[in-house]
Amino acid sequence: MKYLIIVPDGMADYPIEGKTALEMAYTPNMDRLAKEGIIGTTRTIPEDMPAGSDVACLSLLGYDPRVYYKGRAPLEAASMGVFLKEDEVAFRCNLVTVKNGIMKDFSAGHIKTDEASEIIRLVDKELGREEIKFYPGVSYRHLLVLSSFLIPNPFNITCTPPHNITGEDYLLHFPSGSEAPILTGLMEASRDILRGREYGNMIWLWGGGIKMDIPKITEKFNIKGSVISAVDLVKGLGILAGLKPIDVPGATGYFDTNYLNKAKYGLSALEDNDLVFIHIEAPDEAGHNKDLEQKIKAIEEIDEKILGFILSNLASDVRILLISDHLTPISLGTHTSDPTPFVIWEKGKLEKGKGNCFNEKEAKNGIFLAQGTELIKMLFSA
């Protein structure tokens, strides 16, 4: 048996005038899975933990976030080949656009990677030193690594994700806490270095963490696997879990990503692997932008170009888990920790579903797993 985990990030939502984006979208392939498979909901975000893909995807791969979670940035570091030492801490470093004291754009207009890399190298040249190092990543997502001599405990600092404060006074959300001045000083200094830029005129530091050690999922279940994601966070988690990252041409982590290539490369990878984890960021980006039309479009693209292609070309003995890792409601523009819908499907088998279609409402009529960590066990044993 082989396994595909397909994760449309932040796809699940709250109703808008009675319907969610998933209910509004045309999703015949997702609906097929719901009719023929095991449908339900699960809680991927434990209580009192931050609602995000870092925590949620840890759960999806069977890791209890309350045990293994050490912050967001260490996952992104791993995806970039930066493996933290015991005496280092890391922070997510976004390129953002601020104007007249307001957070205008948490993604710097979804800046292209080449341009962003030049900016981060400039910031590192001006602000970096032996104990402070900036690493360029993908698009607006980058990394800062510091000596723990400067910040002994990153969890003593309260940081706000920039995508949570679009349109707000950014100074009200600067990092706070006894060890925060190092971060705020770097952020303020970056404004001077990048002054005059129309977009990408400041760095925003958040998501701090320390070295993360997790047991390999490949060893735990005696499998070989790969991960496909244009987002460093998910790619890094996959690497730490023992999954081989696969770079897909045209995968951007945004609306313009090459959905079909993700499906093609995913199926190809399945030939030599037991498990392939395919992550698609676009619905989450639409949720953060509060863009209902774009979220519906992203869901339909995933249904047609990823799931449709896979179902049309799928060999037997492949089991699929489709799940929104968390909710990113259009009405809020940020993540929530509500239970999220999933379906487990296998061609010609598992006809236990209660859903007429795949959406949040139908999934609530199915089974409920209180802990998302149980889902992968169910996938492997259903």
C-alpha positions in Angstrom: 0.0 0.0 0.0 1.1 3.5 -0.8 -0.1 6.8 0.6 -0.7 10.4 -0.5 -1.4 13.2 1.9 -2.8 16.3 0.1 -2.9 19.4 2.2 -4.7 22.5 0.8 -3.4 25.0 3.4 -6.1 26.9 5.2 -8.8 25.8 2.8 -11.5 25.3 5.6 -13.4 28.4 6.6 -16.4 29.9 8.3 -19.6 30.5 6.4 -20.1 33.8 4.6 -23.8 34.5 4.0 -24.5 30.9 4.8 -21.8 29.2 2.8 -18.0 28.6 3.1 -15.6 29.0 0.1 -15.4 25.2 0.0 -19.2 25.0 -0.3 -19.2 27.6 -3.0 -16.4 26.0 -5.1 -17.0 23.4 -7.8 -15.2 20.3 -6.4 -16.4 17.1 -8.1 -13.2 15.2 -7.2 -13.2 16.2 -3.5 -16.9 15.3 -3.4 -16.1 11.9 -4.9 -13.7 11.2 -2.1 -16.3 12.2 0.5 -18.9 9.9 -1.0 -16.7 6.9 -1.2 -14.3 7.4 1.7 -14.2 8.0 5.4 -15.1 11.6 6.2 -14.7 13.5 9.4 -13.1 16.3 11.4 -10.0 16.5 13.7 -8.3 19.0 15.9 -4.8 19.6 14.6 -4.1 22.5 16.9 -4.0 21.5 20.6 -5.5 24.0 23.1 -3.3 26.8 24.1 -1.0 26.4 21.1 -0.5 28.8 18.2 -2.8 28.1 15.2 -0.5 27.6 12.3 0.8 25.2 9.8 3.8 24.4 11.9 1.7 23.0 14.8 -0.9 21.5 12.4 1.5 19.7 10.1 3.4 18.3 13.1 0.0 16.8 14.2 -0.6 15.5 10.7 2.6 13.6 10.6 1.9 12.0 14.0 4.0 14.3 16.2 2.4 15.7 19.4 3.1 19.4 19.1 3.0 19.7 22.9 6.1 17.5 23.0 8.1 18.3 19.9 7.2 21.9 18.9 10.2 24.2 19.4 9.0 27.2 17.4 8.4 28.0 13.7 11.8 29.2 12.6 13.8 26.0 13.2 11.5 24.2 10.7 12.2 26.9 8.1 15.9 26.8 8.9 16.0 23.0 8.1 14.5 23.6 4.7 17.3 26.0 3.9 20.0 23.5 5.0 20.6 25.5 8.2 20.5 23.1 11.2 20.7 25.0 14.5 23.3 24.4 17.1 22.5 24.0 20.8 23.7 27.6 21.4 21.6 29.2 18.6 18.1 30.5 18.2 16.2 31.3 15.0 13.5 33.7 14.0 11.3 34.0 10.9 12.3 37.1 8.9 9.6 38.4 6.7 10.1 41.2 4.1 7.1 43.4 4.6 5.9 46.8 3.4 5.0 49.5 5.9 3.7 53.0 5.1 2.8 55.9 7.4 3.1 53.6 10.4 0.8 51.0 9.0 1.5 47.3 8.0 0.5 47.6 4.3 1.6 44.1 3.1 3.0 41.2 5.1 4.5 39.7 1.9 6.1 42.7 0.3 3.8 42.3 -2.7 4.8 38.6 -2.9 8.3 39.8 -3.9 10.2 37.5 -6.3 12.9 35.4 -4.7 15.8 36.8 -6.7 15.0 40.4 -5.7 14.3 39.4 -2.1 17.6 37.5 -1.8 19.5 40.7 -2.8 17.7 42.6 -0.1 18.4 40.1 2.6 22.1 39.9 1.6 22.2 43.7 1.9 20.6 43.5 5.4 23.1 40.9 6.4 26.0 42.9 5.2 24.8 46.0 7.2 23.5 44.3 10.3 25.0 40.8 10.4 28.1 39.8 12.4 29.5 36.6 13.9 26.5 36.2 16.3 23.8 37.5 13.9 23.3 36.0 10.5 20.5 36.5 7.9 19.7 33.8 5.4 17.7 34.4 2.2 14.8 32.1 1.6 11.9 32.1 -0.8 9.8 35.2 -1.8 9.1 37.2 1.4 10.1 34.4 3.8 13.6 34.5 5.2 15.6 33.5 8.3 17.6 35.1 11.2 19.9 33.0 13.3 21.4 34.5 16.5 23.7 33.3 19.3 21.8 32.3 22.4 24.1 34.7 24.2 22.1 37.5 22.7 18.7 35.9 23.3 18.9 33.0 25.8 15.2 32.1 25.5 13.2 33.2 22.4 10.0 32.0 24.1 10.3 35.0 26.5 9.6 37.3 23.6 6.0 37.9 22.4 5.9 38.2 18.6 3.0 38.8 16.3 2.8 37.3 12.8 2.7 40.1 10.3 -0.2 38.6 8.4 -2.3 39.1 11.5 -1.9 42.9 11.5 -2.5 44.0 7.9 -3.9 47.6 8.0 -2.9 48.2 11.6 -0.3 50.3 13.4 2.8 48.0 13.3 4.5 49.7 16.3 1.7 48.4 18.5 2.7 44.9 17.6 6.5 45.1 17.8 8.1 42.2 19.7 7.8 42.7 23.5 9.5 41.2 26.5 12.8 41.5 28.4 14.8 40.0 25.4 12.9 41.8 22.7 15.2 44.9 22.2 17.6 42.9 20.1 14.8 42.2 17.6 13.2 45.6 17.6 16.6 47.2 17.1 17.3 45.1 14.0 13.8 45.8 12.6 14.1 49.5 13.1 17.6 49.5 11.6 16.3 47.6 8.5 13.9 50.5 7.9 16.9 52.9 7.5 18.7 50.5 5.2 15.6 49.9 3.0 14.3 53.4 3.1 12.9 54.6 -0.2 11.7 51.2 -1.4 8.1 51.1 -2.6 7.7 47.6 -1.2 9.9 45.3 0.9 11.0 48.2 3.0 11.4 46.5 6.4 12.1 43.1 8.0 9.6 41.7 10.5 11.0 39.1 13.0 8.7 36.5 14.6 8.2 32.8 15.1 11.4 32.3 17.3 12.6 28.9 18.3 15.4 26.6 19.1 17.0 23.4 17.8 14.3 20.8 17.1 14.9 17.0 17.2 12.1 14.7 16.1 12.1 11.0 15.4 12.0 10.1 11.7 8.6 9.2 10.6 10.3 7.0 8.0 11.9 4.9 10.7 8.8 4.9 12.9 6.6 3.4 10.2 9.4 1.8 8.2 8.6 3.7 5.1 10.3 5.9 2.4 8.8 9.3 1.7 9.0 12.7 0.1 7.5 16.1 0.6 6.4 18.6 -2.0 5.9 22.2 -0.8 7.0 25.7 -1.9 6.8 26.8 1.7 10.0 26.5 3.7 8.1 25.7 6.9 6.5 22.5 5.5 9.5 21.5 3.5 11.7 21.9 6.6 9.4 19.8 8.8 9.4 17.1 6.1 13.2 17.1 6.1 13.4 16.7 9.9 10.8 13.9 9.6 13.0 12.0 7.1 11.1 12.9 4.0 13.0 13.8 0.9 12.1 17.3 -0.5 11.2 17.5 -4.2 11.5 20.8 -6.0 8.7 21.3 -8.5 9.1 23.7 -11.4 6.7 26.5 -11.2 5.8 25.9 -7.5 5.6 29.3 -5.9 3.6 29.1 -2.7 1.1 31.6 -4.1 -1.9 31.7 -6.5 0.3 31.4 -9.6 1.8 28.1 -8.5 1.9 25.3 -11.0 -0.8 23.0 -9.6 -0.5 20.4 -12.4 3.2 20.0 -11.9 2.7 19.3 -8.2 0.3 16.5 -9.1 2.6 15.1 -11.8 5.7 15.2 -9.6 3.7 13.8 -6.7 2.6 10.8 -8.6 6.0 10.3 -10.1 7.6 10.4 -6.6 5.1 7.8 -5.4 6.7 5.2 -7.7 9.8 5.1 -5.6 8.2 6.1 -2.2 5.6 4.7 0.2 4.4 8.2 1.2 4.2 11.5 -0.6 3.1 14.7 1.3 1.8 17.4 -1.1 1.2 20.8 0.4 -0.5 23.7 -1.4 -0.3 27.2 0.1 -2.7 29.2 -2.2 -6.0 28.9 -0.1 -4.2 30.1 3.0 -2.9 33.2 1.2 -6.4 34.0 -0.1 -7.7 33.7 3.5 -5.1 36.1 4.8 -5.9 38.5 2.0 -9.7 38.1 2.8 -10.2 37.4 -0.8 -13.2 35.1 -1.2 -13.1 34.9 -5.0 -9.4 34.0 -5.0 -9.9 31.3 -2.4 -12.7 29.7 -4.4 -10.5 29.8 -7.4 -7.6 28.2 -5.6 -9.8 25.4 -4.2 -11.2 24.7 -7.7 -7.6 24.6 -9.2 -6.6 22.1 -6.5 -9.7 20.0 -7.2 -9.2 20.0 -11.0 -5.4 20.1 -11.6 -4.1 18.2 -8.5 -6.8 15.9 -7.3 -8.4 15.4 -10.8 -5.1 14.5 -12.4 -4.2 12.2 -9.6 -7.5 10.3 -9.6 -7.3 10.0 -13.4 -3.8 8.5 -13.3 -3.8 6.7 -10.0 -2.6 3.1 -9.8 -4.3 0.7 -7.4 -3.3 0.2 -3.8 -2.9 4.0 -3.1 -4.7 5.5 -0.2 -5.3 9.3 -0.1 -5.8 11.6 2.9 -7.2 15.1 1.9 -7.2 17.6 4.7 -7.1 21.3 5.3 -4.4 21.6 8.0 -6.3 24.4 9.8 -8.9 27.0 9.1 -8.0 30.4 7.6 -11.4 32.2 7.6 -12.0 35.0 5.1 -13.8 36.9 7.8 -10.8 37.0 10.1 -7.8 36.9 7.8 -5.9 34.6 10.1 -5.7 31.0 11.4 -8.0 29.4 13.9 -7.8 26.2 15.9 -11.3 24.8 15.1 -11.6 21.2 14.1 -10.8 20.8 10.4 -12.4 18.5 7.7 -10.6 15.5 6.3 -11.4 12.5 4.1 -9.5 9.2 3.7 -10.1 7.4 0.4 -8.9 4.3 -1.4 -10.0 3.3 -4.9 -12.9 0.8 -4.6 -12.7 0.5 -0.9 -13.4 2.3 2.4 -17.0 3.0 1.5 -17.9 4.3 5.0 -18.4 8.0 4.4 -21.5 9.9 5.4 -20.8 12.9 3.2 -22.6 13.8 0.0 -19.8 16.2 -0.7 -16.6 17.5 0.9 -17.1 20.6 3.0 -17.0 21.6 6.7 -20.7 21.0 7.3 -20.7 17.5 5.8 -17.5 16.5 7.6 -19.2 17.3 10.9 -21.6 14.4 10.2 -18.6 12.0 10.0 -16.2 10.8 12.6 -14.3 13.0 15.0 -10.7 12.6 16.1 -10.0 14.7 19.2 -6.2 14.6 18.4 -4.9 15.1 14.9 -1.9 12.9 15.8 -4.2 9.9 15.5 -5.0 10.6 11.8 -1.9 9.2 10.3 -2.4 6.0 12.3 -5.9 5.8 10.8 -4.5 6.4 7.3 -2.0 3.6 7.6 -4.5 1.1 9.2 -8.0 2.1 7.8 
